[in-house]
Amino acid sequence: MKEKIKHLLDQAAAVKNHMAQDEALWLQLASVSHALVDCFKKGGKVLFCGNGGSAADAQHLAAELSGRFYLDRAPLFAEALHVNTSFLTAVANDYGYEEVFARMVRAAGKPGDILIGLSTSGKSPNILKALQAGRQVGMQTIGMTGAAGQSIADFCDFVLMAPSTDTPRIQEAHITMGHIFCQLVEQQLFEAE
């Protein structure tokens, strides 16, 4: 049992160590942070979507922006698109689950806003449709995926790719990357105050 636990911790650490050496990822994180700062400075909002654990991660990161991260500061408009369960279940029932996020993006997304779609595989149809809808309404789109999720790039201005094909390791990397961009956004917008 101890050996298995150590092995799993080593796997998690290896993903983060890989991220710590990946300069292309650092540049993507910086670009995402700048895009988010620009969006918020212009009065825009950030919408997140994901399924299952990625939905929980989407909600977590939205809360870091809309609530607070490190600083006691003004809230930023960030929301996860799955939190209205009545809307989600009605759209899934009437239009199909693949439309649940795209429909809300069409309703709430505006030019200058940002949509962040989380899909560990990069192939979730409802996430891809949401990102496509985001582009159609003039939003910037950001995909968060794993090493095998290259297909999401067709729908995104920026892609944050975790260096793993293992779902739990990808999700852990997404939270790490999300915490990084939340901290950078908060510092750039509020630290001088």
C-alpha positions, 0 to 999 in steps of 0.5 A, a space after each residue: 500500500 505504501 509503495 502504491 501511494 508513493 508511486 501515485 505521488 511520484 506520478 503527480 509530482 512528475 506532471 508538475 515537474 514537467 510543467 515547471 520545465 515547459 517554457 511553451 506552457 509558461 508563455 501560454 499561461 502568461 498569454 492567458 493571464 494577459 487576456 483575462 486581465 484585458 477582459 476584466 479591465 474592459 468590463 468583460 466576464 469569464 465563463 467556464 464549462 466542464 463535465 464531471 470533475 472538470 465541472 468542479 474545477 470550472 466552478 472552483 476557478 470561477 470562485 477564485 476569480 469572483 470571490 478572492 484568491 489571495 487579496 481582499 479586493 473587488 469581485 470579478 465576473 466569473 461563472 461556471 455554466 453548469 450551476 443553474 441546474 434547471 437550465 442545464 436539465 431543461 436544455 439537455 432534455 429539449 435540445 440534447 446534452 451537447 447543447 447545454 453550454 453552447 446555448 448559455 454561451 449564446 445567451 450570455 457571451 459577448 464580444 470581449 468576454 472569455 470562455 474557458 472550456 475544460 476537457 481532459 480528453 479535448 473531445 467532449 462534444 458539449 465543450 467543443 460546441 460551447 467553444 465554437 459558440 463562443 467564437 461565433 459571438 466574439 468571445 476569446 476561447 481558452 481550452 484546458 485539456 490533456 496531452 491527447 487533447 489536440 483537437 480542442 485547439 481548433 476551437 481555441 485562441 489559447 490552449 493549456 495542455 497538461 502533460 499527461 493522458 491520465 485523467 486525475 493527473 490532468 485535472 490536478 494540472 488544470 487546478 495548478 494552471 488555474 491557480 497560477 492564472 488566477 494569482 497573476 490576474 489578481 496581482 496585475 489588477 489589484 496589487 498596486 492598490 
